[in-house]
Amino acid sequence: MRIRNLCANELAGRCDLVVVDIYQQPELARLHQIVATPTLIKDIPRPVRRYIGNLAVLHDLLAELDIAEGSKAVA
């Protein structure tokens, strides 16, 4: 839920969040090469960045995905 809140509030208009249930949509998991969960993929702008693992530490998540830390959620 933290990711949904981050996208809806702090990154509003700057991202689209698509949730893939690997059991319900295995073809999407294969297409996006999801081999572990949770996986967060930022595909635009290039290069594609992936974050696999604990999504609770926003500082690490934003750094790994190369998203600026200008939002109040990270402060």
PDB file of N, CA, C, O and CB in Angstrom:
ATOM      1  N   MET A   1       0.808  -1.195   0.000  1.00  0.00           N
ATOM      2  CA  MET A   1       0.000   0.000   0.000  1.00  0.00           C
ATOM      3  C   MET A   1       0.858   1.268   0.000  1.00  0.00           C
ATOM      4  O   MET A   1       0.412   2.314  -0.472  1.00  0.00           O
ATOM      5  CB  MET A   1      -0.923  -0.007   1.195  1.00  0.00           C
ATOM      6  N   ARG A   2       2.065   1.185   0.517  1.00  0.00           N
ATOM      7  CA  ARG A   2       2.936   2.355   0.499  1.00  0.00           C
ATOM      8  C   ARG A   2       3.217   2.817  -0.920  1.00  0.00           C
ATOM      9  O   ARG A   2       3.272   4.018  -1.183  1.00  0.00           O
ATOM     10  CB  ARG A   2       4.240   2.053   1.212  1.00  0.00           C
ATOM     11  N   ILE A   3       3.393   1.878  -1.830  1.00  0.00           N
ATOM     12  CA  ILE A   3       3.685   2.226  -3.213  1.00  0.00           C
ATOM     13  C   ILE A   3       2.468   2.891  -3.847  1.00  0.00           C
ATOM     14  O   ILE A   3       2.611   3.873  -4.576  1.00  0.00           O
ATOM     15  CB  ILE A   3       4.101   0.976  -4.015  1.00  0.00           C
ATOM     16  N   ARG A   4       1.284   2.371  -3.581  1.00  0.00           N
ATOM     17  CA  ARG A   4       0.069   3.006  -4.109  1.00  0.00           C
ATOM     18  C   ARG A   4      -0.048   4.437  -3.607  1.00  0.00           C
ATOM     19  O   ARG A   4      -0.355   5.343  -4.382  1.00  0.00           O
ATOM     20  CB  ARG A   4      -1.185   2.202  -3.710  1.00  0.00           C
ATOM     21  N   ASN A   5       0.196   4.650  -2.314  1.00  0.00           N
ATOM     22  CA  ASN A   5       0.130   5.999  -1.737  1.00  0.00           C
ATOM     23  C   ASN A   5       1.193   6.904  -2.339  1.00  0.00           C
ATOM     24  O   ASN A   5       0.914   8.059  -2.658  1.00  0.00           O
ATOM     25  CB  ASN A   5       0.294   5.942  -0.213  1.00  0.00           C
ATOM     26  N   LEU A   6       2.402   6.396  -2.497  1.00  0.00           N
ATOM     27  CA  LEU A   6       3.486   7.184  -3.074  1.00  0.00           C
ATOM     28  C   LEU A   6       3.119   7.631  -4.490  1.00  0.00           C
ATOM     29  O   LEU A   6       3.281   8.801  -4.836  1.00  0.00           O
ATOM     30  CB  LEU A   6       4.800   6.374  -3.087  1.00  0.00           C
ATOM     31  N   CYS A   7       2.627   6.702  -5.302  1.00  0.00           N
ATOM     32  CA  CYS A   7       2.263   7.040  -6.685  1.00  0.00           C
ATOM     33  C   CYS A   7       1.073   7.995  -6.743  1.00  0.00           C
ATOM     34  O   CYS A   7       1.054   8.910  -7.566  1.00  0.00           O
ATOM     35  CB  CYS A   7       1.942   5.769  -7.472  1.00  0.00           C
ATOM     36  N   ALA A   8       0.086   7.790  -5.879  1.00  0.00           N
ATOM     37  CA  ALA A   8      -1.120   8.615  -5.905  1.00  0.00           C
ATOM     38  C   ALA A   8      -0.882  10.009  -5.354  1.00  0.00           C
ATOM     39  O   ALA A   8      -1.449  10.978  -5.861  1.00  0.00           O
ATOM     40  CB  ALA A   8      -2.219   7.946  -5.123  1.00  0.00           C
ATOM     41  N   ASN A   9      -0.048  10.127  -4.320  1.00  0.00           N
ATOM     42  CA  ASN A   9       0.107  11.412  -3.643  1.00  0.00           C
ATOM     43  C   ASN A   9       1.370  12.155  -4.036  1.00  0.00           C
ATOM     44  O   ASN A   9       1.296  13.287  -4.514  1.00  0.00           O
ATOM     45  CB  ASN A   9       0.100  11.206  -2.168  1.00  0.00           C
ATOM     46  N   GLU A  10       2.505  11.551  -3.848  1.00  0.00           N
ATOM     47  CA  GLU A  10       3.781  12.237  -4.038  1.00  0.00           C
ATOM     48  C   GLU A  10       4.227  12.287  -5.493  1.00  0.00           C
ATOM     49  O   GLU A  10       4.912  13.225  -5.902  1.00  0.00           O
ATOM     50  CB  GLU A  10       4.841  11.567  -3.217  1.00  0.00           C
ATOM     51  N   LEU A  11       3.847  11.291  -6.272  1.00  0.00           N
ATOM     52  CA  LEU A  11       4.258  11.236  -7.679  1.00  0.00           C
ATOM     53  C   LEU A  11       3.063  11.394  -8.607  1.00  0.00           C
ATOM     54  O   LEU A  11       3.109  10.955  -9.756  1.00  0.00           O
ATOM     55  CB  LEU A  11       4.979   9.917  -7.976  1.00  0.00           C
ATOM     56  N   ALA A  12       2.005  12.010  -8.125  1.00  0.00           N
ATOM     57  CA  ALA A  12       0.773  12.162  -8.899  1.00  0.00           C
ATOM     58  C   ALA A  12       1.066  12.796 -10.257  1.00  0.00           C
ATOM     59  O   ALA A  12       1.724  13.832 -10.352  1.00  0.00           O
ATOM     60  CB  ALA A  12      -0.251  13.011  -8.122  1.00  0.00           C
ATOM     61  N   GLY A  13       0.561  12.149 -11.296  1.00  0.00           N
ATOM     62  CA  GLY A  13       0.761  12.647 -12.645  1.00  0.00           C
ATOM     63  C   GLY A  13       2.116  12.321 -13.239  1.00  0.00           C
ATOM     64  O   GLY A  13       2.357  12.598 -14.414  1.00  0.00           O
ATOM     65  N   ARG A  14       3.011  11.735 -12.444  1.00  0.00           N
ATOM     66  CA  ARG A  14       4.353  11.406 -12.928  1.00  0.00           C
ATOM     67  C   ARG A  14       4.562   9.914 -13.113  1.00  0.00           C
ATOM     68  O   ARG A  14       5.612   9.488 -13.595  1.00  0.00           O
ATOM     69  CB  ARG A  14       5.387  11.940 -11.975  1.00  0.00           C
ATOM     70  N   CYS A  15       3.558   9.105 -12.730  1.00  0.00           N
ATOM     71  CA  CYS A  15       3.735   7.665 -12.865  1.00  0.00           C
ATOM     72  C   CYS A  15       2.388   6.974 -13.031  1.00  0.00           C
ATOM     73  O   CYS A  15       1.342   7.512 -12.668  1.00  0.00           O
ATOM     74  CB  CYS A  15       4.479   7.097 -11.651  1.00  0.00           C
ATOM     75  N   ASP A  16       2.441   5.782 -13.581  1.00  0.00           N
ATOM     76  CA  ASP A  16       1.292   4.890 -13.670  1.00  0.00           C
ATOM     77  C   ASP A  16       1.703   3.600 -12.992  1.00  0.00           C
ATOM     78  O   ASP A  16       2.726   3.008 -13.334  1.00  0.00           O
ATOM     79  CB  ASP A  16       0.837   4.648 -15.163  1.00  0.00           C
ATOM     80  N   LEU A  17       0.906   3.165 -12.031  1.00  0.00           N
ATOM     81  CA  LEU A  17       1.202   1.933 -11.311  1.00  0.00           C
ATOM     82  C   LEU A  17       0.336   0.818 -11.873  1.00  0.00           C
ATOM     83  O   LEU A  17      -0.889   0.928 -11.912  1.00  0.00           O
ATOM     84  CB  LEU A  17       0.968   2.103  -9.784  1.00  0.00           C
ATOM     85  N   VAL A  18       0.981  -0.254 -12.306  1.00  0.00           N
ATOM     86  CA  VAL A  18       0.276  -1.435 -12.789  1.00  0.00           C
ATOM     87  C   VAL A  18       0.674  -2.588 -11.879  1.00  0.00           C
ATOM     88  O   VAL A  18       1.855  -2.906 -11.743  1.00  0.00           O
ATOM     89  CB  VAL A  18       0.611  -1.744 -14.302  1.00  0.00           C
ATOM     90  N   VAL A  19      -0.311  -3.204 -11.266  1.00  0.00           N
ATOM     91  CA  VAL A  19      -0.054  -4.329 -10.366  1.00  0.00           C
ATOM     92  C   VAL A  19      -0.309  -5.618 -11.139  1.00  0.00           C
ATOM     93  O   VAL A  19      -1.375  -5.812 -11.721  1.00  0.00           O
ATOM     94  CB  VAL A  19      -0.953  -4.254  -9.077  1.00  0.00           C
ATOM     95  N   VAL A  20       0.690  -6.488 -11.131  1.00  0.00           N
ATOM     96  CA  VAL A  20       0.580  -7.767 -11.817  1.00  0.00           C
ATOM     97  C   VAL A  20       0.543  -8.868 -10.765  1.00  0.00           C
ATOM     98  O   VAL A  20       1.480  -9.026  -9.982  1.00  0.00           O
ATOM     99  CB  VAL A  20       1.763  -7.981 -12.818  1.00  0.00           C
ATOM    100  N   ASP A  21      -0.547  -9.626 -10.755  1.00  0.00           N
ATOM    101  CA  ASP A  21      -0.644 -10.806  -9.891  1.00  0.00           C
ATOM    102  C   ASP A  21      -0.038 -11.960 -10.686  1.00  0.00           C
ATOM    103  O   ASP A  21      -0.624 -12.417 -11.667  1.00  0.00           O
ATOM    104  CB  ASP A  21      -2.155 -11.111  -9.452  1.00  0.00           C
ATOM    105  N   ILE A  22       1.119 -12.424 -10.267  1.00  0.00           N
ATOM    106  CA  ILE A  22       1.845 -13.419 -11.056  1.00  0.00           C
ATOM    107  C   ILE A  22       1.095 -14.742 -11.178  1.00  0.00           C
ATOM    108  O   ILE A  22       1.359 -15.522 -12.093  1.00  0.00           O
ATOM    109  CB  ILE A  22       3.201 -13.667 -10.444  1.00  0.00           C
ATOM    110  N   TYR A  23       0.160 -15.001 -10.262  1.00  0.00           N
ATOM    111  CA  TYR A  23      -0.627 -16.235 -10.351  1.00  0.00           C
ATOM    112  C   TYR A  23      -1.821 -16.066 -11.289  1.00  0.00           C
ATOM    113  O   TYR A  23      -2.194 -17.005 -11.992  1.00  0.00           O
ATOM    114  CB  TYR A  23      -1.111 -16.660  -8.959  1.00  0.00           C
ATOM    115  N   GLN A  24      -2.415 -14.886 -11.303  1.00  0.00           N
ATOM    116  CA  GLN A  24      -3.554 -14.621 -12.160  1.00  0.00           C
ATOM    117  C   GLN A  24      -3.126 -14.214 -13.575  1.00  0.00           C
ATOM    118  O   GLN A  24      -3.867 -14.432 -14.533  1.00  0.00           O
ATOM    119  CB  GLN A  24      -4.418 -13.538 -11.546  1.00  0.00           C
ATOM    120  N   GLN A  25      -1.922 -13.618 -13.708  1.00  0.00           N
ATOM    121  CA  GLN A  25      -1.447 -13.125 -14.996  1.00  0.00           C
ATOM    122  C   GLN A  25      -0.010 -13.590 -15.269  1.00  0.00           C
ATOM    123  O   GLN A  25       0.889 -12.760 -15.413  1.00  0.00           O
ATOM    124  CB  GLN A  25      -1.527 -11.589 -15.039  1.00  0.00           C
ATOM    125  N   PRO A  26       0.210 -14.883 -15.341  1.00  0.00           N
ATOM    126  CA  PRO A  26       1.581 -15.380 -15.524  1.00  0.00           C
ATOM    127  C   PRO A  26       2.225 -14.909 -16.826  1.00  0.00           C
ATOM    128  O   PRO A  26       3.446 -14.778 -16.898  1.00  0.00           O
ATOM    129  CB  PRO A  26       1.584 -16.888 -15.486  1.00  0.00           C
ATOM    130  N   GLU A  27       1.410 -14.654 -17.859  1.00  0.00           N
ATOM    131  CA  GLU A  27       1.972 -14.179 -19.126  1.00  0.00           C
ATOM    132  C   GLU A  27       2.591 -12.796 -18.967  1.00  0.00           C
ATOM    133  O   GLU A  27       3.613 -12.509 -19.590  1.00  0.00           O
ATOM    134  CB  GLU A  27       0.891 -14.147 -20.214  1.00  0.00           C
ATOM    135  N   LEU A  28       1.993 -11.928 -18.143  1.00  0.00           N
ATOM    136  CA  LEU A  28       2.587 -10.609 -17.886  1.00  0.00           C
ATOM    137  C   LEU A  28       3.865 -10.730 -17.062  1.00  0.00           C
ATOM    138  O   LEU A  28       4.823  -9.988 -17.277  1.00  0.00           O
ATOM    139  CB  LEU A  28       1.582  -9.700 -17.161  1.00  0.00           C
ATOM    140  N   ALA A  29       3.873 -11.656 -16.131  1.00  0.00           N
ATOM    141  CA  ALA A  29       5.079 -11.890 -15.334  1.00  0.00           C
ATOM    142  C   ALA A  29       6.229 -12.332 -16.240  1.00  0.00           C
ATOM    143  O   ALA A  29       7.358 -11.864 -16.088  1.00  0.00           O
ATOM    144  CB  ALA A  29       4.813 -12.954 -14.239  1.00  0.00           C
ATOM    145  N   ARG A  30       5.945 -13.219 -17.167  1.00  0.00           N
ATOM    146  CA  ARG A  30       6.976 -13.657 -18.118  1.00  0.00           C
ATOM    147  C   ARG A  30       7.404 -12.520 -19.027  1.00  0.00           C
ATOM    148  O   ARG A  30       8.597 -12.332 -19.266  1.00  0.00           O
ATOM    149  CB  ARG A  30       6.469 -14.830 -18.958  1.00  0.00           C
ATOM    150  N   LEU A  31       6.450 -11.764 -19.534  1.00  0.00           N
ATOM    151  CA  LEU A  31       6.745 -10.657 -20.435  1.00  0.00           C
ATOM    152  C   LEU A  31       7.674  -9.637 -19.791  1.00  0.00           C
ATOM    153  O   LEU A  31       8.588  -9.125 -20.438  1.00  0.00           O
ATOM    154  CB  LEU A  31       5.460  -9.982 -20.870  1.00  0.00           C
ATOM    155  N   HIS A  32       7.436  -9.342 -18.511  1.00  0.00           N
ATOM    156  CA  HIS A  32       8.245  -8.344 -17.801  1.00  0.00           C
ATOM    157  C   HIS A  32       9.393  -8.969 -17.011  1.00  0.00           C
ATOM    158  O   HIS A  32      10.072  -8.284 -16.247  1.00  0.00           O
ATOM    159  CB  HIS A  32       7.366  -7.544 -16.862  1.00  0.00           C
ATOM    160  N   GLN A  33       9.606 -10.270 -17.200  1.00  0.00           N
ATOM    161  CA  GLN A  33      10.709 -11.001 -16.586  1.00  0.00           C
ATOM    162  C   GLN A  33      10.706 -10.858 -15.067  1.00  0.00           C
ATOM    163  O   GLN A  33      11.748 -10.616 -14.458  1.00  0.00           O
ATOM    164  CB  GLN A  33      12.034 -10.516 -17.148  1.00  0.00           C
ATOM    165  N   ILE A  34       9.536 -11.009 -14.463  1.00  0.00           N
ATOM    166  CA  ILE A  34       9.406 -10.964 -13.008  1.00  0.00           C
ATOM    167  C   ILE A  34       9.688 -12.362 -12.485  1.00  0.00           C
ATOM    168  O   ILE A  34       8.945 -13.304 -12.759  1.00  0.00           O
ATOM    169  CB  ILE A  34       7.980 -10.463 -12.563  1.00  0.00           C
ATOM    170  N   VAL A  35      10.775 -12.486 -11.727  1.00  0.00           N
ATOM    171  CA  VAL A  35      11.181 -13.791 -11.210  1.00  0.00           C
ATOM    172  C   VAL A  35      11.071 -13.869  -9.692  1.00  0.00           C
ATOM    173  O   VAL A  35      11.207 -14.950  -9.119  1.00  0.00           O
ATOM    174  CB  VAL A  35      12.602 -14.097 -11.634  1.00  0.00           C
ATOM    175  N   ALA A  36      10.828 -12.747  -9.040  1.00  0.00           N
ATOM    176  CA  ALA A  36      10.674 -12.702  -7.591  1.00  0.00           C
ATOM    177  C   ALA A  36       9.670 -11.603  -7.249  1.00  0.00           C
ATOM    178  O   ALA A  36       9.478 -10.651  -8.005  1.00  0.00           O
ATOM    179  CB  ALA A  36      12.049 -12.454  -6.880  1.00  0.00           C
ATOM    180  N   THR A  37       9.039 -11.763  -6.093  1.00  0.00           N
ATOM    181  CA  THR A  37       8.095 -10.734  -5.663  1.00  0.00           C
ATOM    182  C   THR A  37       8.465 -10.240  -4.283  1.00  0.00           C
ATOM    183  O   THR A  37       9.010 -11.004  -3.485  1.00  0.00           O
ATOM    184  CB  THR A  37       6.655 -11.269  -5.671  1.00  0.00           C
ATOM    185  N   PRO A  38       8.189  -8.996  -3.980  1.00  0.00           N
ATOM    186  CA  PRO A  38       7.679  -7.990  -4.896  1.00  0.00           C
ATOM    187  C   PRO A  38       8.783  -7.458  -5.809  1.00  0.00           C
ATOM    188  O   PRO A  38       9.952  -7.404  -5.429  1.00  0.00           O
ATOM    189  CB  PRO A  38       7.043  -6.846  -4.117  1.00  0.00           C
ATOM    190  N   THR A  39       8.392  -7.072  -7.003  1.00  0.00           N
ATOM    191  CA  THR A  39       9.281  -6.432  -7.966  1.00  0.00           C
ATOM    192  C   THR A  39       8.612  -5.158  -8.449  1.00  0.00           C
ATOM    193  O   THR A  39       7.445  -5.166  -8.841  1.00  0.00           O
ATOM    194  CB  THR A  39       9.613  -7.382  -9.161  1.00  0.00           C
ATOM    195  N   LEU A  40       9.359  -4.067  -8.416  1.00  0.00           N
ATOM    196  CA  LEU A  40       8.865  -2.797  -8.937  1.00  0.00           C
ATOM    197  C   LEU A  40       9.748  -2.430 -10.117  1.00  0.00           C
ATOM    198  O   LEU A  40      10.974  -2.424 -10.008  1.00  0.00           O
ATOM    199  CB  LEU A  40       8.870  -1.668  -7.837  1.00  0.00           C
ATOM    200  N   ILE A  41       9.116  -2.122 -11.254  1.00  0.00           N
ATOM    201  CA  ILE A  41       9.850  -1.825 -12.482  1.00  0.00           C
ATOM    202  C   ILE A  41       9.532  -0.407 -12.933  1.00  0.00           C
ATOM    203  O   ILE A  41       8.366  -0.031 -13.060  1.00  0.00           O
ATOM    204  CB  ILE A  41       9.503  -2.843 -13.598  1.00  0.00           C
ATOM    205  N   LYS A  42      10.573   0.372 -13.173  1.00  0.00           N
ATOM    206  CA  LYS A  42      10.415   1.702 -13.765  1.00  0.00           C
ATOM    207  C   LYS A  42      10.975   1.594 -15.174  1.00  0.00           C
ATOM    208  O   LYS A  42      12.178   1.411 -15.360  1.00  0.00           O
ATOM    209  CB  LYS A  42      11.151   2.838 -12.915  1.00  0.00           C
ATOM    210  N   ASP A  43      10.089   1.711 -16.176  1.00  0.00           N
ATOM    211  CA  ASP A  43      10.566   1.507 -17.544  1.00  0.00           C
ATOM    212  C   ASP A  43      10.719   2.783 -18.359  1.00  0.00           C
ATOM    213  O   ASP A  43      11.335   2.756 -19.424  1.00  0.00           O
ATOM    214  CB  ASP A  43       9.641   0.597 -18.253  1.00  0.00           C
ATOM    215  N   ILE A  44      10.180   3.886 -17.893  1.00  0.00           N
ATOM    216  CA  ILE A  44      10.349   5.166 -18.578  1.00  0.00           C
ATOM    217  C   ILE A  44      10.764   6.194 -17.538  1.00  0.00           C
ATOM    218  O   ILE A  44      10.127   6.246 -16.486  1.00  0.00           O
ATOM    219  CB  ILE A  44       9.035   5.606 -19.321  1.00  0.00           C
ATOM    220  N   PRO A  45      11.757   6.991 -17.747  1.00  0.00           N
ATOM    221  CA  PRO A  45      12.660   7.009 -18.892  1.00  0.00           C
ATOM    222  C   PRO A  45      13.656   5.855 -18.816  1.00  0.00           C
ATOM    223  O   PRO A  45      13.891   5.279 -17.753  1.00  0.00           O
ATOM    224  CB  PRO A  45      13.405   8.349 -18.965  1.00  0.00           C
ATOM    225  N   ARG A  46      14.214   5.544 -19.937  1.00  0.00           N
ATOM    226  CA  ARG A  46      15.223   4.491 -20.029  1.00  0.00           C
ATOM    227  C   ARG A  46      16.469   4.893 -19.267  1.00  0.00           C
ATOM    228  O   ARG A  46      16.687   6.097 -19.136  1.00  0.00           O
ATOM    229  CB  ARG A  46      15.568   4.191 -21.495  1.00  0.00           C
ATOM    230  N   PRO A  47      17.272   4.050 -18.774  1.00  0.00           N
ATOM    231  CA  PRO A  47      17.191   2.600 -18.831  1.00  0.00           C
ATOM    232  C   PRO A  47      16.150   2.068 -17.854  1.00  0.00           C
ATOM    233  O   PRO A  47      15.800   2.728 -16.875  1.00  0.00           O
ATOM    234  CB  PRO A  47      18.552   1.984 -18.538  1.00  0.00           C
ATOM    235  N   VAL A  48      15.663   0.865 -18.137  1.00  0.00           N
ATOM    236  CA  VAL A  48      14.716   0.202 -17.249  1.00  0.00           C
ATOM    237  C   VAL A  48      15.412  -0.059 -15.917  1.00  0.00           C
ATOM    238  O   VAL A  48      16.548  -0.531 -15.882  1.00  0.00           O
ATOM    239  CB  VAL A  48      14.181  -1.129 -17.877  1.00  0.00           C
ATOM    240  N   ARG A  49      14.716   0.255 -14.819  1.00  0.00           N
ATOM    241  CA  ARG A  49      15.262   0.022 -13.474  1.00  0.00           C
ATOM    242  C   ARG A  49      14.321  -0.919 -12.742  1.00  0.00           C
ATOM    243  O   ARG A  49      13.101  -0.807 -12.869  1.00  0.00           O
ATOM    244  CB  ARG A  49      15.443   1.370 -12.679  1.00  0.00           C
ATOM    245  N   ARG A  50      14.887  -1.856 -11.969  1.00  0.00           N
ATOM    246  CA  ARG A  50      14.101  -2.832 -11.203  1.00  0.00           C
ATOM    247  C   ARG A  50      14.499  -2.774  -9.740  1.00  0.00           C
ATOM    248  O   ARG A  50      15.668  -2.615  -9.391  1.00  0.00           O
ATOM    249  CB  ARG A  50      14.297  -4.266 -11.758  1.00  0.00           C
ATOM    250  N   TYR A  51      13.492  -2.908  -8.902  1.00  0.00           N
ATOM    251  CA  TYR A  51      13.733  -3.004  -7.460  1.00  0.00           C
ATOM    252  C   TYR A  51      13.018  -4.256  -6.997  1.00  0.00           C
ATOM    253  O   TYR A  51      11.803  -4.376  -7.149  1.00  0.00           O
ATOM    254  CB  TYR A  51      13.229  -1.717  -6.677  1.00  0.00           C
ATOM    255  N   ILE A  52      13.766  -5.185  -6.434  1.00  0.00           N
ATOM    256  CA  ILE A  52      13.220  -6.455  -5.976  1.00  0.00           C
ATOM    257  C   ILE A  52      13.438  -6.550  -4.474  1.00  0.00           C
ATOM    258  O   ILE A  52      14.559  -6.393  -3.990  1.00  0.00           O
ATOM    259  CB  ILE A  52      13.877  -7.661  -6.720  1.00  0.00           C
ATOM    260  N   GLY A  53      12.359  -6.809  -3.738  1.00  0.00           N
ATOM    261  CA  GLY A  53      12.495  -6.993  -2.295  1.00  0.00           C
ATOM    262  C   GLY A  53      11.623  -6.054  -1.493  1.00  0.00           C
ATOM    263  O   GLY A  53      10.548  -5.650  -1.937  1.00  0.00           O
ATOM    264  N   ASN A  54      12.092  -5.712  -0.316  1.00  0.00           N
ATOM    265  CA  ASN A  54      11.336  -4.919   0.647  1.00  0.00           C
ATOM    266  C   ASN A  54      11.038  -3.526   0.097  1.00  0.00           C
ATOM    267  O   ASN A  54      11.951  -2.755  -0.197  1.00  0.00           O
ATOM    268  CB  ASN A  54      12.104  -4.813   1.966  1.00  0.00           C
ATOM    269  N   LEU A  55       9.758  -3.217  -0.036  1.00  0.00           N
ATOM    270  CA  LEU A  55       9.345  -1.919  -0.555  1.00  0.00           C
ATOM    271  C   LEU A  55       9.052  -0.921   0.563  1.00  0.00           C
ATOM    272  O   LEU A  55       8.548   0.169   0.293  1.00  0.00           O
ATOM    273  CB  LEU A  55       8.121  -2.080  -1.436  1.00  0.00           C
ATOM    274  N   ALA A  56       9.356  -1.271   1.801  1.00  0.00           N
ATOM    275  CA  ALA A  56       9.024  -0.418   2.948  1.00  0.00           C
ATOM    276  C   ALA A  56       9.992   0.744   3.132  1.00  0.00           C
ATOM    277  O   ALA A  56       9.602   1.779   3.674  1.00  0.00           O
ATOM    278  CB  ALA A  56       8.998  -1.245   4.205  1.00  0.00           C
ATOM    279  N   VAL A  57      11.229   0.606   2.702  1.00  0.00           N
ATOM    280  CA  VAL A  57      12.233   1.654   2.904  1.00  0.00           C
ATOM    281  C   VAL A  57      12.248   2.547   1.663  1.00  0.00           C
ATOM    282  O   VAL A  57      12.944   2.263   0.688  1.00  0.00           O
ATOM    283  CB  VAL A  57      13.659   1.038   3.176  1.00  0.00           C
ATOM    284  N   LEU A  58      11.475   3.623   1.715  1.00  0.00           N
ATOM    285  CA  LEU A  58      11.300   4.472   0.542  1.00  0.00           C
ATOM    286  C   LEU A  58      12.601   5.107   0.058  1.00  0.00           C
ATOM    287  O   LEU A  58      12.797   5.263  -1.147  1.00  0.00           O
ATOM    288  CB  LEU A  58      10.303   5.549   0.844  1.00  0.00           C
ATOM    289  N   HIS A  59      13.486   5.472   0.974  1.00  0.00           N
ATOM    290  CA  HIS A  59      14.756   6.085   0.587  1.00  0.00           C
ATOM    291  C   HIS A  59      15.531   5.152  -0.345  1.00  0.00           C
ATOM    292  O   HIS A  59      16.005   5.573  -1.400  1.00  0.00           O
ATOM    293  CB  HIS A  59      15.601   6.423   1.838  1.00  0.00           C
ATOM    294  N   ASP A  60      15.656   3.889   0.048  1.00  0.00           N
ATOM    295  CA  ASP A  60      16.383   2.907  -0.767  1.00  0.00           C
ATOM    296  C   ASP A  60      15.667   2.648  -2.084  1.00  0.00           C
ATOM    297  O   ASP A  60      16.299   2.541  -3.135  1.00  0.00           O
ATOM    298  CB  ASP A  60      16.552   1.590   0.001  1.00  0.00           C
ATOM    299  N   LEU A  61      14.353   2.549  -2.019  1.00  0.00           N
ATOM    300  CA  LEU A  61      13.563   2.302  -3.214  1.00  0.00           C
ATOM    301  C   LEU A  61      13.730   3.420  -4.232  1.00  0.00           C
ATOM    302  O   LEU A  61      13.974   3.153  -5.409  1.00  0.00           O
ATOM    303  CB  LEU A  61      12.100   2.144  -2.851  1.00  0.00           C
ATOM    304  N   LEU A  62      13.602   4.659  -3.796  1.00  0.00           N
ATOM    305  CA  LEU A  62      13.731   5.796  -4.703  1.00  0.00           C
ATOM    306  C   LEU A  62      15.138   5.911  -5.264  1.00  0.00           C
ATOM    307  O   LEU A  62      15.318   6.259  -6.431  1.00  0.00           O
ATOM    308  CB  LEU A  62      13.355   7.083  -3.991  1.00  0.00           C
ATOM    309  N   ALA A  63      16.127   5.620  -4.446  1.00  0.00           N
ATOM    310  CA  ALA A  63      17.508   5.675  -4.924  1.00  0.00           C
ATOM    311  C   ALA A  63      17.761   4.602  -5.979  1.00  0.00           C
ATOM    312  O   ALA A  63      18.397   4.871  -6.997  1.00  0.00           O
ATOM    313  CB  ALA A  63      18.489   5.509  -3.753  1.00  0.00           C
ATOM    314  N   GLU A  64      17.275   3.409  -5.745  1.00  0.00           N
ATOM    315  CA  GLU A  64      17.489   2.314  -6.692  1.00  0.00           C
ATOM    316  C   GLU A  64      16.780   2.569  -8.016  1.00  0.00           C
ATOM    317  O   GLU A  64      17.295   2.213  -9.076  1.00  0.00           O
ATOM    318  CB  GLU A  64      17.009   0.998  -6.093  1.00  0.00           C
ATOM    319  N   LEU A  65      15.605   3.181  -7.960  1.00  0.00           N
ATOM    320  CA  LEU A  65      14.851   3.471  -9.177  1.00  0.00           C
ATOM    321  C   LEU A  65      15.254   4.787  -9.804  1.00  0.00           C
ATOM    322  O   LEU A  65      14.723   5.164 -10.848  1.00  0.00           O
ATOM    323  CB  LEU A  65      13.377   3.486  -8.883  1.00  0.00           C
ATOM    324  N   ASP A  66      16.190   5.494  -9.180  1.00  0.00           N
ATOM    325  CA  ASP A  66      16.695   6.770  -9.678  1.00  0.00           C
ATOM    326  C   ASP A  66      15.583   7.816  -9.799  1.00  0.00           C
ATOM    327  O   ASP A  66      15.443   8.501 -10.812  1.00  0.00           O
ATOM    328  CB  ASP A  66      17.370   6.570 -11.031  1.00  0.00           C
ATOM    329  N   ILE A  67      14.795   7.908  -8.714  1.00  0.00           N
ATOM    330  CA  ILE A  67      13.730   8.907  -8.619  1.00  0.00           C
ATOM    331  C   ILE A  67      14.184   9.956  -7.619  1.00  0.00           C
ATOM    332  O   ILE A  67      14.633   9.618  -6.524  1.00  0.00           O
ATOM    333  CB  ILE A  67      12.355   8.263  -8.190  1.00  0.00           C
ATOM    334  N   ALA A  68      14.070  11.225  -7.987  1.00  0.00           N
ATOM    335  CA  ALA A  68      14.518  12.321  -7.117  1.00  0.00           C
ATOM    336  C   ALA A  68      13.800  12.278  -5.779  1.00  0.00           C
ATOM    337  O   ALA A  68      12.625  11.920  -5.696  1.00  0.00           O
ATOM    338  CB  ALA A  68      14.285  13.679  -7.793  1.00  0.00           C
ATOM    339  N   GLU A  69      14.517  12.646  -4.750  1.00  0.00           N
ATOM    340  CA  GLU A  69      13.979  12.622  -3.396  1.00  0.00           C
ATOM    341  C   GLU A  69      13.338  13.933  -3.000  1.00  0.00           C
ATOM    342  O   GLU A  69      13.486  14.348  -1.851  1.00  0.00           O
ATOM    343  CB  GLU A  69      15.061  12.282  -2.421  1.00  0.00           C
ATOM    344  N   GLY A  70      12.647  14.592  -3.874  1.00  0.00           N
ATOM    345  CA  GLY A  70      12.044  15.875  -3.573  1.00  0.00           C
ATOM    346  C   GLY A  70      10.726  15.792  -2.872  1.00  0.00           C
ATOM    347  O   GLY A  70      10.184  16.822  -2.472  1.00  0.00           O
ATOM    348  N   SER A  71      10.184  14.614  -2.704  1.00  0.00           N
ATOM    349  CA  SER A  71       8.856  14.502  -2.120  1.00  0.00           C
ATOM    350  C   SER A  71       8.893  14.505  -0.611  1.00  0.00           C
ATOM    351  O   SER A  71       9.874  14.078  -0.002  1.00  0.00           O
ATOM    352  CB  SER A  71       8.181  13.256  -2.604  1.00  0.00           C
ATOM    353  N   LYS A  72       7.818  14.990  -0.006  1.00  0.00           N
ATOM    354  CA  LYS A  72       7.748  15.059   1.455  1.00  0.00           C
ATOM    355  C   LYS A  72       7.624  13.685   2.080  1.00  0.00           C
ATOM    356  O   LYS A  72       7.913  13.529   3.266  1.00  0.00           O
ATOM    357  CB  LYS A  72       6.579  15.921   1.886  1.00  0.00           C
ATOM    358  N   ALA A  73       7.198  12.671   1.312  1.00  0.00           N
ATOM    359  CA  ALA A  73       7.061  11.314   1.864  1.00  0.00           C
ATOM    360  C   ALA A  73       8.420  10.737   2.225  1.00  0.00           C
ATOM    361  O   ALA A  73       8.501   9.844   3.068  1.00  0.00           O
ATOM    362  CB  ALA A  73       6.348  10.389   0.862  1.00  0.00           C
ATOM    363  N   VAL A  74       9.465  11.213   1.621  1.00  0.00           N
ATOM    364  CA  VAL A  74      10.795  10.662   1.844  1.00  0.00           C
ATOM    365  C   VAL A  74      11.512  11.405   2.952  1.00  0.00           C
ATOM    366  O   VAL A  74      12.409  10.847   3.583  1.00  0.00           O
ATOM    367  CB  VAL A  74      11.615  10.713   0.567  1.00  0.00           C
ATOM    368  N   ALA A  75      11.145  12.632   3.201  1.00  0.00           N
ATOM    369  CA  ALA A  75      11.848  13.469   4.175  1.00  0.00           C
ATOM    370  C   ALA A  75      11.739  12.948   5.581  1.00  0.00           C
ATOM    371  O   ALA A  75      12.282  13.551   6.507  1.00  0.00           O
ATOM    372  CB  ALA A  75      11.324  14.864   4.128  1.00  0.00           C
TER     373      ALA A  75
END
